[in-house]
Amino acid sequence: MIGELDIYGVFAPALLFWMLIAYAVTAVLRSLCQRLGLYRYAWHRALFDISLYFIVLGAVVALETSLLPGS
């Protein structure tokens, strides 16, 4: 996992970018769940959404580490 990213001399933690990517993916998935009516199967919508976010974040980080193993 990359520790920090250099953006024009400003070092930002890589996890910040993975979190933003996970948020964007989760927003799309939430919209899809809303349109398909899948929330009626969720016991608590907020808990479902935060769980979905952390699952997507874990997948993004795992995908990053598998695609960039030397970093």
C-alpha positions as CSV (number, residue, x, y, z in Angstrom):
1,M,0.0,0.0,0.0
2,I,1.2,3.4,-0.9
3,G,1.7,5.5,2.3
4,E,1.5,9.0,0.8
5,L,0.9,10.5,-2.6
6,D,2.8,13.5,-3.9
7,I,0.5,16.0,-5.6
8,Y,2.6,18.9,-6.8
9,G,4.7,18.9,-3.7
10,V,1.8,18.3,-1.3
11,F,1.9,15.0,0.4
12,A,-1.6,13.5,1.1
13,P,-2.3,10.1,2.7
14,A,-3.2,7.5,0.1
15,L,-6.0,6.3,2.3
16,L,-7.8,9.6,1.7
17,F,-7.9,8.9,-2.0
18,W,-9.1,5.3,-1.5
19,M,-11.8,6.7,0.8
20,L,-13.0,9.1,-1.9
21,I,-13.1,6.4,-4.5
22,A,-15.0,4.1,-2.1
23,Y,-17.4,7.0,-1.4
24,A,-18.1,7.5,-5.1
25,V,-18.6,3.7,-5.7
26,T,-20.9,3.5,-2.6
27,A,-22.9,6.5,-3.9
28,V,-23.5,4.6,-7.1
29,L,-24.4,1.4,-5.3
30,R,-26.8,3.3,-2.9
31,S,-28.6,4.8,-5.9
32,L,-28.9,1.4,-7.5
33,C,-30.2,-0.1,-4.3
34,Q,-32.7,2.7,-4.1
35,R,-34.0,2.2,-7.6
36,L,-34.2,-1.5,-7.3
37,G,-36.0,-1.3,-4.0
38,L,-33.4,-3.4,-2.2
39,Y,-33.6,-1.3,1.0
40,R,-36.8,-3.0,2.0
41,Y,-34.7,-6.0,2.8
42,A,-32.3,-4.0,5.0
43,W,-33.1,-4.0,8.7
44,H,-31.5,-0.5,9.3
45,R,-30.8,1.6,6.3
46,A,-28.0,3.7,7.9
47,L,-26.2,0.6,9.2
48,F,-26.5,-1.0,5.8
49,D,-25.1,2.0,4.1
50,I,-22.1,2.3,6.4
51,S,-21.4,-1.4,6.2
52,L,-21.6,-1.1,2.4
53,Y,-19.1,1.7,2.5
54,F,-16.6,-0.2,4.6
55,I,-16.9,-3.3,2.4
56,V,-16.3,-1.2,-0.7
57,L,-13.4,0.6,1.0
58,G,-11.8,-2.8,1.9
59,A,-12.3,-3.9,-1.7
60,V,-10.7,-0.8,-3.1
61,V,-7.6,-1.1,-0.8
62,A,-7.3,-4.9,-1.5
63,L,-7.5,-4.2,-5.2
64,E,-4.9,-1.5,-4.9
65,T,-2.5,-3.7,-3.1
66,S,-3.0,-6.5,-5.5
67,L,-2.5,-4.3,-8.5
68,L,0.5,-2.5,-7.1
69,P,2.2,-5.2,-5.0
70,G,5.6,-3.5,-4.8
71,S,4.4,-0.2,-3.5
